[in-house]
Amino acid sequence: MSVVGSEDGTTGADFLQLNAEDAPVGGLSDWLAERLREAISDGRLPVGSRLPATRLLASDLRVSRGVVTEAYRRLVEDGHVAGRGRAGTVVVAAPLAVSPGTDSAAEGASGPGLAGVFAGEPEMGVFDALRGIPARIDLSPGLPDLAAFPRTAWLRAERQVLTRLAAADFGYGDPAGTPVLRRAVVNWLARNRGIRADPAEVIIVAGVAQAIGLVAKVLREEGITEVAMEDPSSLGIRQHLHNSGMSTPPVPVDEQGLRVDALRECGARVAMLTPAHQFPTGVVLEGERRRELIGWAGEGGLVIEDDYDAEHRYDRPPVPALRSMLAEQVCYAGSSSKWLAPALRVGWLMVPRRMHADVVAAKRHADLGNPVLTQLVLAELMESGEMERQLRMVRRRHRRRRDAMISAIRANLPGAVVHGAAAGLHLMISFSDEFSDADLAGAALRLGVKTQPLSWHSQLPHAPGLVLGYAARTPTEIAEGVATIAEALRALSPR
């Protein structure tokens, strides 16, 4: 990359007052990408604004066009800008511009949220409280790359749906979901999860959370009051079950997945599992354990299978869903949240035939069914092949971000053990030292980085650790966030 001449002899660009002479030697593209990223963050380049053509900016800066092209490419990869054909390169998403020293961050750090969010046992609403606290870099697990949402494809599908939609279709629909989406879900699951089903078996729900709530309601009416949980497992799911009146006896997880012998010992008739990519450890329920679990279910047990992010795999072959082997002993729940966006609130549920009518009735009484227009648009995308294209694209991006996080952990946290790298949207790290991981998460938050302690997701004693999401952050943010966590750890445990 080199600096070149310009016809009028000027140096620098009027655009953002950029001057390539400020760049370090050999780092022009890095410098330019960072200057543009800062301008997007602080509002000088708001969402919707257009960047200069690469040829024009290169001429103004007196650099080769390849320097500008490379900087733009990095911003596209980060999800901050996107090519819009003749409209040029447009800003589509901005990171939260909060630093540890700003008033907003200080207010968050001294307010009730940060003061109490990591103190004691996490209570109902703790995730809402944590989301409300500002931070420079959010490494919370559970979010996909929201900047990658296929807006153009969604709008195109929405126009197609509205063109075909009859007036009567705007009325109340089937509480179990539109036939079009139920058929699309069946086809999607057959292609991607090895599940063969009839559209009549599918119930469209407002995400996995509602699916679990509906199943729990029906089980309560049958007199069941406990659901065994993997340990560690999702605090959010555990809270949903508690809110539905269920106790959640913990069952340990090891490197082969749920310990079925411990499940038998606990005596629960229902077990909540994430077998394809256990949350948060990332282990897969291995073949022998699956056979043991099938034997347990055949003796009258029921599995609730949360297939929350099985499509996101990088370094291992696909793992079939339990539902594909054990339809009448599995309540299967999945959603679009991890490969599109949680805000859509669209998921799907399949239950044993004996429970189906009761679950549909519970859905009817809960909300009369999901919004029809969203269902039809999602069905259009799933059937057109757009969702496969979207999934391939975000897999590539998530893999790069996963790799960036592993590299940052190795460089900054050499004592941390990384778990669950082969798939998913998060990593779990654990430490051999004894300290409070909640204190570490709190210290990191005071430095502007948001994450979740492993202890939040555990009922049994575990080594301290963190659950770190990478899918929604850029490689640059990930590296900075992990370095900040290392700084917080050093301050927490001075040597």
N, C-alpha and C positions, 0 to 999 in steps of 0.2 A: 504494500500500500504506500502510495507516495503523494507528496504535495506537488501540484502542477501549476503552471502559470495561467493567468487570465489576461484578456485583451486590454482591460482598462487599468491594470496594475493595482486594483483595490485588494485589500486583504480583509477577510471576514464577510459575514452575511448580515443583512438587515434582519433576516428571520432569526428571532430569539437572540440577536446580537452575538451570534456564534463566531468564534475565531479559532481556526484550526491550529494557530500558533500556541494556543493554550493546552493542546493535547500532548500527552507524554510521547516520547519517541517510540515508534512502533505500535502505538495503541490508538490510532485514529478512529477505527470503527467502535472500539470499546468506549472511547470518550464521547463520540457523537451519540451512540445509543443511550448512554447515561444522561447526557444533557437533554435529550428528547424525553426520556423517561421522567426526569425531574419536572419538565415543563408540563407533561400530562398530569403528573401527580399534584402540582401546585395550582393547576387551573389555567395556566397560560395557553395550554392546548386543550380546550374542553372537548368532551365527547361530541363527535360530529364534525370537528374541524378537520381540514385537509392539510396534509404535509406537502411541501414543495415537491415538484417532480425531481427525481434523482439527478437528472442531467443538470437542471438549473441550480440545485443546491450544491452539487459538486463543483460547478463553475464558480459560484459565489465564494465557496470555501477554498478554492484552488486545490482541490484534491481529486484523485481519480474517482470516476463514477462508481467503481467497485466498493470504495469505502462507504459511500452513502447507501448503496444497495445492501451491503452486509449489515449496516446498522438498522435499516428498515426491516430486513429479514428477521433480526433478533427481536424487534418489537412485535412483529407478526407472530413469531413463535411464542412470545410471552403473552399474547392475547390482548395487547394494548391497541394495536392498529390492525387494519385489514385492507386488502386491495379491493377496490370497487370498480374495476374496469376503467371506463372513461372518466369516472368521478375521481380517480386517483387513489391515493393511500389515505384512509380516513381513521381518525381516532375512534375506537369503539368501546374502550373500557379504561377506567383510571383506578390506580391503587389508592387506598386510603392514605391521605397525607397527614399522618400523625407521627410525631417523634417523641422520645421520652421527655424532651425538655419543653414541649409546647404546653400551653395552658390547658388544652382539652385533655391531653394525656395526664397532666398533673391533677386535673379535676377528677378524671377517672380513677387515678391512683389513690386519691384521698377520700373518694366517695364511698358509699356503703357497698357498692359492687365489689371492688377490689379488696376492701377491708374484710369482707365476709365470704367471698366466693370460694376461697380455698381453705377456709377455717372450719374445722370439724367435719362431720359427715355431710356430704352434698344433699341438699333438700330438693323437693319439687320446685321447678322453676330455675334451677341453677344454670341450665344451659341458656335460658333467656337472659339471665343476669350476665353470664359471661359474654354472650353475643353483644350485649349493650355496652360493654367496656371498650373504649377505643384502643387500638394498638397499631403500631407501624406495620407489623407482619403477623398475619393470622395463620398459624400452623395447626389449627384445630382439625381433627379428623372428620370425615363424613361428607366433605364437599367435593364435587367434581370441578372441572375447569369451567366456571360459569361464563367466562368470556367466549368460550367456544360454542355457546348455544347457537344452533343453526337458524338464525333469524330470517334469512332470505328464504330458505327452504320452508320454514314454518309459515311465512306469509303467503308463499306460493300455494302451499297445501290448503291454507285457510281459504284463499280465494276459490280454489277448486271445489272445496266442500260447500262453501256458501252458494256457489253457482248451481250445485245439484240439489241443495237442501229445499225440501217442500215446506210450506208454511206450517203444516201439522207437526213437523219435526222439532219445532221450537217449544212444543208442549212438554208435559212431564213424561219422562222416559221410563224404561224398565229399571227398577232399583238395582238389579244385578248388572246393569251396564248395557250399552248399545250392542246389538248383535255384530255390527261391523268391527268394533274394537275387540270383542271377545274372540271373534274368528282370527283377527290379526294377532292377538296374543297367543292363541293356540299355535299358529304357524310360526311365530317367533320362538316360542319355547321348543317346538319340535326341531327347528333348525339349530338353535343355540344351546339348549339345555337337555336335549334328549328325551323330552317329555311328550308322550302321546296322549292327547285328551280331546274331548268334544267341547265345542264352544259353550254348550249348556252347562259344563262343569265350572266355568270361569265366572267369578264375581269381581266386578271392577270396584275398587275401593280408593279412598283418599290416602294412598301410601301404605307402607308396611305397618306404621303405627296404628292406623285404623283397623287393618286386617287383624292384628294381634288383639286389639280391643274387642272386636266382634267375636273372635274365637273364644276369648276369655269369658265373655258374657254368656255364650251358649254353654261353655263348660261349667260355669257357676250354676246355671239352671239345672245341670245334671248332677250337681252336688260335689263337683271337683273344686278344691280350693287351693291347690298348690301345683306349681309348674317348676320342675327342676331346671336349673340354669347352669350352663357351662361356667366355669370359673378359671380365669376372668371372662367377663362377657360385658355386653353393652349396658352401661348404667341407664341410658335412656329407655331401653326395652324393659329393664327391670322395674323402672319407675312406672311405665305403662301398665305392667302386670300388677304391681302393688295398687295402683289407682283403680284397677278392675277387681280388687278384693282378693288377689292371689298372693300367697307366700311363695318365695323363690329359693328353695333349698339349693345350695351350691354343689356342683359336681366338678371335680378337678379335671383339667385338660393337660395332657402331656404332648410330646412331640408327635404322637399318632392320633391326636384328637381327644374327644370325650372319653373318659374312662368308664366304659359300660359296666364294669364290675362295681364301681362306686355308685352308678345310677341305680343298679339293682339294690344295693345296700340302703340307699336313701328312701326307697319305698314309694317314690312318686310314680303316678300312672301317666303323667304327661311330661315331656322334656322339650325345652326350647333349644334349638341348635342352629349354628351357622356352619354346616359341614363342608361346603366348598372352599371357604376362606374364613376360618374361625376369627371372630372379632374378640379381642384385638391381636391375638398372637400370630394370626396368619397361617396356622397349620391346617392341613387337609385331613379330614376324617379318612384314615387309611382303610384298605380293603378288609383286613381282619376285623377291625373295629366296626366297619359297616355291617359285616356279617353278624357280629355279636348284637348290634343294635337291631337288625332285622329280626333276630331271634327274640329279643326283648319285646319288640313291637308285636310279634306274632303271639305273644302270651297276654296280649290285652293292652299294651302300651300305645301311646299316641305321641307322634313327633310333630312339633311345630317347626317347619323349616324356613328360616329367613335367608333367602338367596339374594342378599342385598347387593353384592358387587361381583358376582361370579363371572361376568363378561370381561372384567378387567384382569387379564392374565398376561404375563410377559415371558416367563422363563420356565413354564411347565405346561404339559398337555391339559386339555379340558377335563374337568371332573363332572360326571353326570349328577344331576340332582337326585336326592333320595326319592323324590316323588316319582321318578321314572321307574323305580324298582318296587315301590311300596305304596301304591296309590291310596289304598283304603286304610292305611295307618299313618298318613302324613297330611297335615295341613300346610300347603305350600304358599308362601308369600313372596312376591317380587314387586319391583316398581321401576319407573323410568327415572327416579331421582338421581342415580349415580352415573347415568350416561346421557341425561338431558339436563334436568334441573329439578331440585326439590320443590320449587315454587309451583310446578304444574299440579302437584298433589294427585298423581295418577299411579295406582298400583293395581295388582291383581292377586286374587286369592282362589285357591282350589282346596276343597275340604272333602273328607270321606262322604259318600252318598247319604249316610244316615244323618249328617249334620247340615247338609246343603240347604234345605228349606228353612231351618231355624236361623242359619247365618244370613240368608237373604232377607228374612223377616227383620232381623236385627239391623241390617243395613237400611231397609225401608224406614224403620222407626228412627234411625239416626239422622238421615238427611234426604230421604227420597231418591238418592242416587247422585252420582257425580255429574258435573256439568256436561251436557251432551256435545256442545261444539268442540270442546277440548278433546273429548274422546274421539270424535270423528277426524279431527286434524291429526292426532297421533296415529290413528289407524291408517290414514293416508300415507304418512311417512314410513310406517313400518312395512306396509305392503308394497310401496314403491321401490324399496331397497335403499332409501335415503338413510335409514337408521343404521344399516350395516356400514355405509360409507362414513357416517358420523362416528360410529364406534371404532372403525379402523383409524380414523384421524386422531381421536382423543387417546387411543391406546399409544400411538407413537409419541404424542406429546407427554402423556403421563409417564411413559417409560423414561424419557429424557429427564423429567423432573424427579422421578424415583432415583435415577442414577446420580443426579446432582445432590440429592439428600444423602445418599450413602457416602459419596465422596466427602461431603461436608462433615458428616459424623466421624468418618475415619480421620479426617484432618484435625478436627476440633475436640472430639470426644473419644479419644482412643480407648478409654476404659469401658465404653458402652458396647453392649451386645445387640446386634440388629436382628429383629425377628420379622418374618412375613414379607420378605422382599419380592417373592416370585409373582405376586398378584396384588390386586386391590388398589386403594387410593391412600393408604397410610402405611407407616412403619411403626412397630413397637420397639423401643429400646429399653434395656434393663441394665442395672448397675450392680456390681458386687459390694460396693460400700453400703454402709447403713446410714441412711438419712431419710428425711421426709420428702417424698416426691411432690407432695402438695406444696411444701415450702419452696421447692425448686420451681414449680410452675408459677407460684406467686412472685418469686424473685425475677423470673423471666418476664412476667407480665409488667412488673414495675420498670423493666428496661425496654418495654414496647413490643414484646413477642408473646403471642397467645398460643397456648397448647393445653393438653389435658394430662393430669397425672394418672399413672396406671392404677393407683389405689382407688380412684373413683370407680373403676370398672371391676373391682375385686371385692368378694365377700370373705375369702380365705386369705391368710397371710401370704404375701409375695414379696420378692425383692423389689426395691424401688425402681420406677421406670417412668417413661413418658410415652404417650401415643401421639404421633406426629403426622399430620396430614400434609401431603405434598401436591396434590393434583390441582389445587386452586391457586398456587403460587408460582412465580417465575423462578428459574434457576438462580438468578441473582438474589431474589428475596429469600429463597431457601438457604443459600449459603450464608447470607447475613443473619438470618434467623437462628440457624444452628450455632453460628459463632457467638451470638448473643446468649444463647442457652448455656454455652460453655463458660461465658463470662459470669453468668448467674451462678453456675455450679461452683466456680472458683471462689466467689464471694461467700457462698453458703458454707463451703468446707475449706477454709484457708489451711494451707499446709506449711 
